[in-house]
Amino acid sequence: MKIAFFSSKAYDRQFFQQANHPHQREMVFFDAQLNLDTAILAEDCPVICLFVNDQAPAPVLEKLAAQGTKLIALRSAGYNNVDLKTAADLGLKVVHVPSYSPHAVAEHTVGLILALNRKLYRAYNRVRDDNFSLEGLLGFDLHGTTVGVIGTGKIGLAFAQIMNGFGCHLLGYDAFPNDKFTAIGQALYVSLNELLAHSDIISLHCPLLPETHYLINTNTIAQMKPGVMLINTSRGHLIDTQAVIQGIKSHKIGFLGIDVYEEEEELFFTDHSDTIIQDDTFQLLQSFPNVMITAHQGFFTHNALQTIAATTLANIAEFEQNKPLTYQVICPH
């Protein structure tokens, strides 16, 4: 069965080719993101494999279905980039990788917190310039701080466990509470308003859904503690970037660490070092000394990539063999 991979990089080829040895499927890799213009590349491919910034709205799905595609295999947990209703109407099955390494993203989140708090990026550059002054590098103890965890699934839970190890107080908010969260130290579930009002650090680990789009906005920022640290390693559209910029300018937000960005499709996973970036909002964010941006690398560990490849190919094998799809994404009604 021929599989077309969109938005593929050298590391995708490496890990999928290794995982494909027992299967010996035909795989074709495209650098291009999936959109209406590039869908033709998957002609006669029963399976297409997508990543987070590939776009599969109704017109793209209709074109893919007409070309012979039967299965959309997402090599990610999120599936907000696929029109599930249209896929169901066209008879296209959709599968994803619900969990690859929650520890990878959780640990990256903690890395952002430590780097922002202790100004590690600034300290590193200073020492390289033989500047050993400590002025401007003052941080705070994580021990005893209150950390708000929005979304307590596998990644949020792994993050909470790490922060508990630092001696932090944990507040959680989730539409579907997880007993494993409240089993951590003195972790408590509270309302979103309470979490915003009492947290020194707020970390987002929830999926992007209509009800979570722009969860962080002018109103929710106004409820936060002055100088709060805000971290997002989940989905870019959870944050209204313009509202966050105003929060930074007003000093309501004291630190911002993001591994995702709401307009990242044209930026992330590609080298733009020899070009002039036209996204003025992104450039403004980069100009703030209390902002740290990484390019959607939270998932990027050997462990996670091995699991992504193995799970994706297992999903495809189930489809080939007409078995129930363990990780099928069903359109909500």
N, C-alpha and C positions, 0 to 999 in steps of 0.2 A: 504494500500500500504506500503510495507516494505522499510524502509530507512536505508542505511548503512552510518554511520558517521565515517570518517577517521580523524586522528590526534585529537581525542577528549580528552578533559580534564574534570575534575570534574565540572568546571563552565559551559562547554558546555552542559553537562547532566542536570545540574540544570535549566538553562534557557530554553532549548528546551523542557524538560519535563513539565515545567510550561506552556509554550506556546502551548503544545500539548494537554492540557486538553480538549479543545472543539473538537479536531479532533480525538483523540484516535487512532492515527496511530501506527503501530509497528515500533519501532526504535531500532537499534542495534548500539552500540558505540564501536569503536576500537581505542586503543591508537596509533596503528601503522599509519605511513604515507602511503599514497597510492603510490605504485610503481608496477613494473611488478610482483614482488614476493608476494605482499600483496593483489593484485586485487582479488585473489581467495576468499578472505573473503566476498566479496560482491556478491557471487554466488546467483542467484535467487532474487536479490534485484533490483526492477525496478528503484529505485532512489538511487544515492549515493550523499553524501554531503561532500564537500571538503573545506579545508582551504588553506592558502596562500602557505604553503610549500609542499602540496601534488602535486605529479607530474603526469600529464595525457598526455604524448606524444602518438604518433600513436600506438605503440605496446600495451600500457596499455589500450587505448580506444578500440582497436580491441578485446582484451581479455574480457573487460567489456561487450561490445556489444554481444559477443558470449555467455556470461553467462546470458544475459537477461536484462541488464541495458538499460533504455530508456531515463533517464533524469540525467543530472549532475547539481546539485544545489550547487553553490558556496556560502559559507557564508562569503563572502568578496566582496569588490568592484572590485579588480583586477582579471584578468582572463588570465594573461600571462602564467600561468602554464598549460593551456589546449590547445592542438592542435585543433584549431577551424575548420580548413579545414577537418581534418580527422573526427572530430565529425560530421560535416555536411554530409560528404560522407557516414558515417555509419548510418545516421538518428538519431543521438543522439542530443537531445535538451540541450542547456546550458543556465542556468539562474544565475543571481548574485544579490547582494545587493548593488546597486549603491551608496546609501547614508544611513549610519546608525547613525552616530553622527559626523558631521564635526567638531563640537566644541570640541569633545574629543581629536582628533588628533591635532587640532590647539592649544588647551590649553597645551597639552603635549609639543608641539614645543616651546611654550613660556617658559614652565618650564625648558627645556634644556638651552635656552638662558640665563635665569636668573641664573641658577645654574653654568653655565660656566663663565659668566661675573663676578658674585660676589663670585665665588669660594665656593659656599655653601657646597659642599661635603667635601672640605678640612677644612672649618671652623667648620663644625659639628664634624668631627673627632678630631680636635684640642681641642675643648671645652670638649669633653668627656675625653680627656687626661689631663684636667686642664691646657691646654696651651692657654692663652688668648692673645697671640701676634697677631698683625695685619700684620706682615711682610708677603709679598707674597699674600695678599688677595685683592690687589688694583683692582678695576673695573672701569667702565666708565658709564656715564649716558646714558640710552637708549634714553631719550628725545633729539631730534635733530639729531640722527643718521639716516643714509639712509639704508633702508631695501629693499633688492631685493627679490621679490616673483616670483619664477619660477613655473608657473601653477596656474591659478586663477579660478579654479573651486570652488566647495562648500567649500572644506577644505582651499584652498589658500585664498579664500575670507574671511572666518571666521578668519584666522590668520591675514590677513591684517587689518581687523577691530579692532582686539585687539591691534596690534602694532600702529595703528592710535591713540588709546587711550593713549598710552605712549608718544605721540607727535613725532613719527618718520616720516621721509619722505619716501614715498613708491614708488618704481619702480616695474613695472610688466612686465613679458614676458610670452606670451602665443600664440600658433598658432591660438587660437580661442578667441579673446578678449571678456571680459565680461563687459558690461556697468556698472554693479554694482561695479566693482572695481574702475573705474574712478570717480564714485560718492562719493568715500570715500575721504574726505579731499582734499588734493592736489595730490592724486595718479596719476601716469602717466605710460602709456605703453611706453617702449623703446625697442630698439633692444637688443638681448642677449649680444652683445659686450658692449653696453653702461651700461647695468645692472651690468655686471661683473666688469667693470672698476670703477664704482661709488658707489657700495654698501659696507657698513661696515659689514652688516650681509646679508647672502644669504641663503634662505630657499627653499627647493625643495618640491613641491606639485604636480608634474606632474605624469602621469601614465608611466609605463614601456612599451615602444613601440620600434620597431627597430630603429626609429630615435632618441629616447631619451636614448638608451643604452649607458652607459659611457658618458653621457652628460657632466659630470665633469671629465676632463682628463687633460693630461699635457698641452695641448694648452689652454684650457679654464682657468685652474688655473693660467697660466702665465699672463692672462689678468686681474686678480683680484688685488685689493688693498693689499699692504703688511699688514699682521696681520688680514686679514678678518676672520670673524666667519662664518663657513659653517655648516648648519643644514640639515639633511635628515631624514624625518619621512615618506617617501613615499615608495620607493622600493630600495633595496640594489644595484641592478645593474645599477642604475643611476650614480653611482660613481665608477671610477676606483680606487680601494683601494690603489694599489701600487703608483699611481700618487699622491694621497692624502698624503700618507706617506712621499713622497719626498717633497711635499708642506709644511708639518709640519716641517720636518727637516731643510728646507731652510728658515723657518719663514714667508713664503708667507701666509700660513694658520696659524692664531694665535690661533684659537679655532675650535674644531670639535665636534659636537654633533650628534649622530646617534641613531635612534631607529630601524634601519634596517641595514643589512649587506649582501653583495653579496653572501657569503657562509654560510648563517645562517641556512640552512636546517638541518645541522648536529648538531647545537648548541641550537638554541632558542626553547623555550617552554618545555625544559627538564632540570632536575637537573643534572649537571655535577660536583658538588662540591667535590665528592669523586674520581674523575678521573683526569687524566692528559690530558688536551686539546692538540690535535695534530696540531691544526691550528696555525702555527707560525706567520702568518700575523695578525690574531686576537690578539694573545698574545702581539705582538709588539704594536699594536694600544692601548691596555690596559695599556701599560707601560708609555705612554706619559701623563704628568701631565695636559695638556691642552685638553685632549680628554675625553668625557663622552659618555658612551654607555649604552643604555637601550635595553631590549630584546623584541622588537616589542610589546610594551605595550601601544602605543599611543591610540589604539582603546578601551582600557580596562576600560570601565566604565559600571555601571549598565544600564544607559540609552542606550548605544550602544549595549550591549549584548541583552537587551530586544528587540530592534528594529531588530537586526540581526535574532534572532529566529523567531519573528513574520513575518518578510518579507520573510524569507526562506520558512516557512511553507505555507505562502500565495502563493508563487511561485509554490510550489508543488500542492496546491489545484487547481490552474488554470490548471496545467498539467493534473491532475486527471479528471477534468471536461471538458477537451477538449476546454478550453477557450483560447483566444489569450494570449500569455505570456507577461505580462507587462514589465518584466525585462529580456527578452531573449537577449542573446549575439549572434549576427549574424556574421558569418565569413565575413571579408572584402574581396572584390574581386579586 
